[in-house]
Amino acid sequence: MVVRSATLEDVDRVVALVDSAYRGDKSRKGWTTEADMLEGQRTDAREVRAIIEAFPKQRVLLLEEDGTLRACARLDSAEGHAYLGMIAVDPTLQAKGYGRTIIKEAERVALMELGQHAVHMTVISIRAELIAWYERLGYVRTGATEPFPYGDARFGVPKRDDLVFVVMEKRL
C-alpha cells in the first residue's frame, strides 16, 4: 500500500470514490452509507480541485494498492488543529483496515508535516456506529455541534430534518 497526496490528475477518481462510499446504491455495500439520510452528491470536482490546489495547507491523501485507489481523506490545517474529513473507503472493501490506515496516516501528516497536535472531525449525529468507530480510534466528542448545511446541494439533499454534526477531537 502507498499513501500519497492527490494531484489534479486524481480529481475524478477521488470524487467517484467519495460519492460511492456515501451516496446511492453502491454505498449500501459498505457500512458508511448515508443513502437513507441524504441523496445527491457528497463532493464534486470543484471542491476536490480547490483542496488539492491549496496544498500544503490542505490536501487529499490517497491510499492506493497496486495502483488502485482504495481510500482517501481530506486534511486541512486550521487554527490550533487539523481538520480531517471526506474519509472514504471503497464500499466493497470496507472493514478491511483501509479506513484505519488512511486515518493513521492523516494523523501522522497532521503532526509531523502540519505541526498540529490535535485533529478535529465532524460526524452526522445520528451515525452512532460511525461515532463509536471513531471513538475506538481515540476520538472524543467535544460537546460542540455544527449545523448541517441545509439548502446547499453541494453537500447532498437531506431526506430528514434532524441532521446536525457532532464535533470530535483526538489529541496527538
Phi and psi in degrees as a GROMACS rama.xvg file:
@    title "Ramachandran Plot"
@    xaxis  label "Phi"
@    yaxis  label "Psi"
@TYPE xy
-128.126  134.765  VAL-2
-114.832  131.429  VAL-3
-148.168  165.453  ARG-4
-79.968  140.001  SER-5
-69.1393  152.262  ALA-6
-116.15  173.301  THR-7
-59.824  -26.4743  LEU-8
-68.0899  -15.7936  GLU-9
-93.1293  -5.24753  ASP-10
-52.5558  -52.5805  VAL-11
-62.9024  -37.3673  ASP-12
-66.9196  -38.813  ARG-13
-65.6881  -47.7978  VAL-14
-57.9466  -45.8129  VAL-15
-62.7058  -42.9181  ALA-16
-64.4873  -48.0988  LEU-17
-62.7417  -47.6028  VAL-18
-62.8693  -38.3367  ASP-19
-69.2286  -27.7948  SER-20
-78.7029  -23.7445  ALA-21
-117.999  -27.6252  TYR-22
-124.965  154.097  ARG-23
76.0684  -179.741  GLY-24
-64.1726  -36.8228  ASP-25
-60.2919  -34.9809  LYS-26
-63.8915  -23.1612  SER-27
-69.7591  -11.4732  ARG-28
-74.9761  -15.0393  LYS-29
-114.61  -179.481  GLY-30
-101.131  0.703598  TRP-31
-97.8604  7.82712  THR-32
-57.3834  142.531  THR-33
-115.65  14.8264  GLU-34
-59.4803  -27.399  ALA-35
-83.369  -12.8122  ASP-36
-104.991  -34.7121  MET-37
-140.179  146.526  LEU-38
-124.367  177.438  GLU-39
84.9042  -163.188  GLY-40
-80.6074  157.587  GLN-41
-101.049  -31.5517  ARG-42
-153.626  176.784  THR-43
-145.238  170.015  ASP-44
-60.9973  -36.533  ALA-45
-63.0431  -44.087  ARG-46
-64.876  -46.8588  GLU-47
-64.3065  -42.1473  VAL-48
-60.5297  -43.4124  ARG-49
-63.4349  -38.5437  ALA-50
-64.0333  -48.4056  ILE-51
-61.9298  -39.8496  ILE-52
-70.6104  -17.5379  GLU-53
-87.3699  6.49476  ALA-54
-54.2669  139.149  PHE-55
-94.5718  -4.88797  PRO-56
-65.4402  -32.1332  LYS-57
-128.62  153.596  GLN-58
-162.947  159.446  ARG-59
-112.454  121.853  VAL-60
-91.7649  137.095  LEU-61
-114.518  137.634  LEU-62
-110.139  116.141  LEU-63
-117.5  147.966  GLU-64
-134.298  120.844  GLU-65
53.0603  38.4187  ASP-66
79.1896  -0.367249  GLY-67
-102.858  131.415  THR-68
-70.5712  121.903  LEU-69
-107.298  -34.8765  ARG-70
-155.796  160.847  ALA-71
-150.873  165.672  CYS-72
-157.391  145.882  ALA-73
-95.4372  138.721  ARG-74
-134.365  123.797  LEU-75
-120.754  141.489  ASP-76
-91.8693  119.752  SER-77
-117.038  -177.724  ALA-78
-70.7462  106.276  GLU-79
85.9231  -3.24205  GLY-80
-163.934  168.305  HIS-81
-101.052  151.336  ALA-82
-109.856  128.444  TYR-83
-113.026  126.897  LEU-84
-156.304  -174.159  GLY-85
50.652  36.4514  MET-86
-74.6717  121.333  ILE-87
-141.236  138.668  ALA-88
-127.885  138.458  VAL-89
-46.256  123.461  ASP-90
-59.8211  -24.5787  PRO-91
-79.4957  -7.68822  THR-92
-119.87  10.9286  LEU-93
-68.9433  154.733  GLN-94
70.6941  27.5221  ALA-95
-120.245  9.28321  LYS-96
97.5083  -4.99092  GLY-97
-66.1093  -40.9969  TYR-98
-62.658  -47.7824  GLY-99
-59.4929  -41.7053  ARG-100
-64.278  -45.4796  THR-101
-69.0212  -34.3146  ILE-102
-67.7213  -44.7592  ILE-103
-60.2562  -39.8607  LYS-104
-67.8838  -39.5207  GLU-105
-62.0925  -40.6756  ALA-106
-63.5558  -40.7174  GLU-107
-62.0505  -45.6111  ARG-108
-63.0875  -41.9831  VAL-109
-57.6546  -44.1806  ALA-110
-76.8916  -53.727  LEU-111
-80.541  -33.1209  MET-112
-103.807  -32.4574  GLU-113
-100.645  -10.3754  LEU-114
69.638  23.9347  GLY-115
-97.2537  140.318  GLN-116
-107.289  8.60746  HIS-117
-147.457  148.109  ALA-118
-122.762  130.582  VAL-119
-109.383  152.769  HIS-120
-148.593  161.546  MET-121
-121.588  141.189  THR-122
-135.246  137.172  VAL-123
-58.7631  128.789  ILE-124
-59.2403  -29.688  SER-125
-82.4375  1.96967  ILE-126
-88.7621  62.1613  ARG-127
-55.9104  -41.8518  ALA-128
-67.112  -33.9639  GLU-129
-74.1767  -42.212  LEU-130
-59.0827  -44.3418  ILE-131
-61.6839  -38.5362  ALA-132
-64.8115  -44.2987  TRP-133
-63.9288  -36.0735  TYR-134
-63.1746  -37.2438  GLU-135
-65.7479  -22.5242  ARG-136
-88.1244  1.22427  LEU-137
104.112  2.13648  GLY-138
-82.3579  144.718  TYR-139
-125.662  150.534  VAL-140
-72.6793  132.714  ARG-141
-85.1333  -15.3304  THR-142
93.9983  -12.8386  GLY-143
-87.3143  152.641  ALA-144
-132.009  161.375  THR-145
-132.021  143.878  GLU-146
-69.9402  148.92  PRO-147
-74.8052  140.874  PHE-148
-78.599  66.6877  PRO-149
-56.6458  140.718  TYR-150
88.4512  -4.63671  GLY-151
-111.001  96.7408  ASP-152
-61.9768  -13.7644  ALA-153
-61.4773  -23.2  ARG-154
-105.069  7.03794  PHE-155
105.913  166.936  GLY-156
-108.941  111.155  VAL-157
-64.6555  143.339  PRO-158
-101.016  -0.634148  LYS-159
-145.13  164.236  ARG-160
-109.19  14.8495  ASP-161
-116.277  25.0695  ASP-162
-83.5904  131.826  LEU-163
-148.802  151.53  VAL-164
-96.118  136.932  PHE-165
-94.7634  133.375  VAL-166
-91.5574  128.169  VAL-167
-120.732  155.191  MET-168
-142.545  148.048  GLU-169
-132.448  128.178  LYS-170
-84.0359  135.453  ARG-171
